[in-house]
């Protein structure tokens, strides 16, 4: 695997601004990634339609919603997982969809804590690389960089006002994103 990623700190309005810019230039489908009991996943045509956009109830970016991002002409493929207790599960992931990149939507955990999201590319697939790079370039037009992370305008205001910008709620405050 040949991957790269970028952390994103954003509130709902930051994501909506990103959505407007990305969708004025590029067309993607966002399909929920994970293991599910049914052989289909939910897909969306806009960042603005994603469930829980701008919030992160689990308080941990590892458990936040993840989406496979691909051109709409790609059928999202699934893998079959035989379960030990019997039955099957269906995996919608980057292994079966190497032309996609991953968008993880973080957001508010509470009024003073913002959990990061991310974009990541886990394969060396040329299409995934091109789409990831194009998305990341556009993200840089809406978000500012703070210590290498992308921070939306409203998230930046939170940072200036002393809020916690973190990967998970339980991490020590010494690991919070800081300006200095």
URNORSUL-V333546 format. One record per residue. N is the residue number from 0. RES is the residue in one small letter. PSI is psi in whole degrees, 0 to 359 (* if undefined). NEAR is the number of other C-alpha atoms within 12 Angstrom. D_FIRST is the distance of its C-alpha to the first C-alpha in Angstrom with 2 decimals. Layout:
# URNORSUL-V333546
n=N res=RES psi=PSI near=NEAR d_first=D_FIRST
n=N res=RES psi=PSI near=NEAR d_first=D_FIRST
This chain:
# URNORSUL-V333546
n=0 res=x psi=144 near=11 d_first=0.00
n=1 res=x psi=95 near=15 d_first=3.78
n=2 res=x psi=168 near=21 d_first=6.14
n=3 res=x psi=157 near=20 d_first=9.86
n=4 res=x psi=165 near=25 d_first=12.81
n=5 res=x psi=132 near=31 d_first=16.60
n=6 res=x psi=147 near=36 d_first=19.24
n=7 res=x psi=130 near=44 d_first=22.19
n=8 res=x psi=117 near=52 d_first=25.70
n=9 res=x psi=143 near=45 d_first=27.84
n=10 res=x psi=174 near=41 d_first=30.90
n=11 res=x psi=313 near=30 d_first=31.66
n=12 res=x psi=330 near=24 d_first=33.50
n=13 res=x psi=316 near=35 d_first=30.67
n=14 res=x psi=322 near=40 d_first=28.33
n=15 res=x psi=321 near=27 d_first=31.17
n=16 res=x psi=318 near=27 d_first=31.54
n=17 res=x psi=316 near=34 d_first=27.85
n=18 res=x psi=313 near=30 d_first=28.22
n=19 res=x psi=316 near=22 d_first=31.26
n=20 res=x psi=310 near=26 d_first=29.66
n=21 res=x psi=313 near=30 d_first=26.35
n=22 res=x psi=349 near=24 d_first=28.29
n=23 res=x psi=343 near=14 d_first=30.84
n=24 res=x psi=329 near=16 d_first=28.28
n=25 res=x psi=155 near=27 d_first=25.42
n=26 res=x psi=119 near=24 d_first=25.39
n=27 res=x psi=160 near=34 d_first=22.74
n=28 res=x psi=137 near=33 d_first=22.85
n=29 res=x psi=110 near=37 d_first=21.70
n=30 res=x psi=129 near=40 d_first=21.13
n=31 res=x psi=129 near=37 d_first=21.23
n=32 res=x psi=147 near=37 d_first=18.10
n=33 res=x psi=189 near=33 d_first=18.70
n=34 res=x psi=130 near=23 d_first=20.55
n=35 res=x psi=153 near=22 d_first=24.03
n=36 res=x psi=340 near=20 d_first=27.08
n=37 res=x psi=153 near=18 d_first=27.70
n=38 res=x psi=22 near=19 d_first=25.84
n=39 res=x psi=160 near=22 d_first=25.57
n=40 res=x psi=162 near=28 d_first=24.19
n=41 res=x psi=137 near=23 d_first=25.95
n=42 res=x psi=149 near=27 d_first=25.11
n=43 res=x psi=151 near=23 d_first=26.62
n=44 res=x psi=0 near=25 d_first=27.35
n=45 res=x psi=144 near=30 d_first=27.72
n=46 res=x psi=324 near=38 d_first=26.39
n=47 res=x psi=342 near=26 d_first=30.07
n=48 res=x psi=353 near=22 d_first=30.10
n=49 res=x psi=138 near=31 d_first=27.37
n=50 res=x psi=144 near=26 d_first=28.89
n=51 res=x psi=22 near=23 d_first=29.63
n=52 res=x psi=126 near=33 d_first=28.71
n=53 res=x psi=4 near=39 d_first=29.62
n=54 res=x psi=157 near=34 d_first=30.08
n=55 res=x psi=76 near=36 d_first=28.03
n=56 res=x psi=326 near=27 d_first=30.34
n=57 res=x psi=340 near=24 d_first=28.08
n=58 res=x psi=18 near=29 d_first=28.18
n=59 res=x psi=125 near=28 d_first=24.55
n=60 res=x psi=337 near=34 d_first=21.59
n=61 res=x psi=330 near=24 d_first=19.48
n=62 res=x psi=8 near=22 d_first=22.09
n=63 res=x psi=163 near=34 d_first=22.63
n=64 res=x psi=135 near=35 d_first=22.15
n=65 res=x psi=142 near=36 d_first=18.70
n=66 res=x psi=138 near=40 d_first=18.61
n=67 res=x psi=126 near=48 d_first=16.40
n=68 res=x psi=120 near=44 d_first=17.54
n=69 res=x psi=164 near=39 d_first=18.03
n=70 res=x psi=147 near=28 d_first=20.87
n=71 res=x psi=342 near=20 d_first=23.76
n=72 res=x psi=356 near=13 d_first=23.88
n=73 res=x psi=129 near=22 d_first=20.71
n=74 res=x psi=127 near=23 d_first=21.63
n=75 res=x psi=121 near=34 d_first=19.40
n=76 res=x psi=156 near=26 d_first=18.51
n=77 res=x psi=151 near=29 d_first=18.88
n=78 res=x psi=151 near=25 d_first=18.04
n=79 res=x psi=130 near=22 d_first=21.01
n=80 res=x psi=119 near=20 d_first=21.26
n=81 res=x psi=124 near=14 d_first=24.40
n=82 res=x psi=143 near=14 d_first=25.92
n=83 res=x psi=323 near=8 d_first=27.83
n=84 res=x psi=2 near=8 d_first=30.87
n=85 res=x psi=158 near=9 d_first=30.88
n=86 res=x psi=187 near=13 d_first=29.76
n=87 res=x psi=162 near=18 d_first=26.39
n=88 res=x psi=157 near=22 d_first=23.99
n=89 res=x psi=126 near=24 d_first=21.81
n=90 res=x psi=121 near=29 d_first=18.23
n=91 res=x psi=101 near=36 d_first=17.34
n=92 res=x psi=181 near=33 d_first=13.69
n=93 res=x psi=337 near=35 d_first=10.51
n=94 res=x psi=315 near=25 d_first=9.83
n=95 res=x psi=350 near=23 d_first=13.11
n=96 res=x psi=64 near=31 d_first=12.94
n=97 res=x psi=345 near=32 d_first=9.91
n=98 res=x psi=356 near=32 d_first=12.59
n=99 res=x psi=161 near=45 d_first=13.31
n=100 res=x psi=169 near=48 d_first=12.63
n=101 res=x psi=134 near=44 d_first=14.03
n=102 res=x psi=120 near=42 d_first=17.49
n=103 res=x psi=123 near=44 d_first=18.93
n=104 res=x psi=111 near=48 d_first=22.69
n=105 res=x psi=196 near=47 d_first=24.41
n=106 res=x psi=199 near=47 d_first=28.09
n=107 res=x psi=132 near=39 d_first=31.39
n=108 res=x psi=314 near=32 d_first=31.82
n=109 res=x psi=182 near=21 d_first=35.44
n=110 res=x psi=343 near=21 d_first=37.52
n=111 res=x psi=11 near=21 d_first=36.52
n=112 res=x psi=126 near=36 d_first=32.87
n=113 res=x psi=122 near=43 d_first=29.90
n=114 res=x psi=137 near=47 d_first=26.51
n=115 res=x psi=158 near=45 d_first=23.48
n=116 res=x psi=195 near=44 d_first=21.14
n=117 res=x psi=161 near=35 d_first=17.91
n=118 res=x psi=143 near=38 d_first=15.79
n=119 res=x psi=151 near=33 d_first=12.02
n=120 res=x psi=124 near=38 d_first=9.30
n=121 res=x psi=357 near=28 d_first=5.95
n=122 res=x psi=167 near=26 d_first=5.04
n=123 res=x psi=11 near=23 d_first=6.67
n=124 res=x psi=131 near=21 d_first=9.51
n=125 res=x psi=320 near=18 d_first=12.73
n=126 res=x psi=317 near=21 d_first=14.62
n=127 res=x psi=318 near=33 d_first=12.32
n=128 res=x psi=313 near=28 d_first=12.30
n=129 res=x psi=317 near=21 d_first=16.05
n=130 res=x psi=317 near=33 d_first=16.91
n=131 res=x psi=312 near=37 d_first=15.18
n=132 res=x psi=319 near=24 d_first=16.92
n=133 res=x psi=316 near=23 d_first=20.16
n=134 res=x psi=314 near=37 d_first=20.19
n=135 res=x psi=320 near=35 d_first=19.60
n=136 res=x psi=315 near=23 d_first=22.37
n=137 res=x psi=323 near=24 d_first=24.73
n=138 res=x psi=323 near=36 d_first=24.01
n=139 res=x psi=343 near=25 d_first=25.15
n=140 res=x psi=338 near=22 d_first=28.45
n=141 res=x psi=324 near=30 d_first=29.30
n=142 res=x psi=155 near=32 d_first=27.87
n=143 res=x psi=161 near=27 d_first=28.57
n=144 res=x psi=130 near=25 d_first=26.33
n=145 res=x psi=113 near=25 d_first=27.36
n=146 res=x psi=36 near=16 d_first=25.66
n=147 res=x psi=348 near=17 d_first=22.49
n=148 res=x psi=156 near=31 d_first=22.50
n=149 res=x psi=127 near=36 d_first=23.82
n=150 res=x psi=121 near=42 d_first=27.22
n=151 res=x psi=162 near=37 d_first=29.32
n=152 res=x psi=313 near=29 d_first=33.06
n=153 res=x psi=325 near=29 d_first=34.34
n=154 res=x psi=322 near=42 d_first=31.76
n=155 res=x psi=319 near=30 d_first=32.88
n=156 res=x psi=319 near=23 d_first=36.47
n=157 res=x psi=315 near=29 d_first=35.58
n=158 res=x psi=314 near=29 d_first=34.09
n=159 res=x psi=329 near=19 d_first=37.31
n=160 res=x psi=10 near=16 d_first=39.40
n=161 res=x psi=10 near=19 d_first=37.90
n=162 res=x psi=162 near=27 d_first=35.60
n=163 res=x psi=128 near=36 d_first=32.58
n=164 res=x psi=112 near=50 d_first=29.15
n=165 res=x psi=167 near=40 d_first=26.73
n=166 res=x psi=327 near=36 d_first=23.51
n=167 res=x psi=148 near=30 d_first=25.71
n=168 res=x psi=329 near=30 d_first=29.47
n=169 res=x psi=0 near=19 d_first=29.88
n=170 res=x psi=152 near=18 d_first=28.32
n=171 res=x psi=150 near=13 d_first=30.98
n=172 res=x psi=338 near=17 d_first=32.46
n=173 res=x psi=344 near=11 d_first=31.49
n=174 res=x psi=358 near=14 d_first=27.86
n=175 res=x psi=153 near=27 d_first=29.00
n=176 res=x psi=133 near=35 d_first=28.16
n=177 res=x psi=156 near=23 d_first=31.16
n=178 res=x psi=321 near=21 d_first=32.61
n=179 res=x psi=* near=8 d_first=33.71
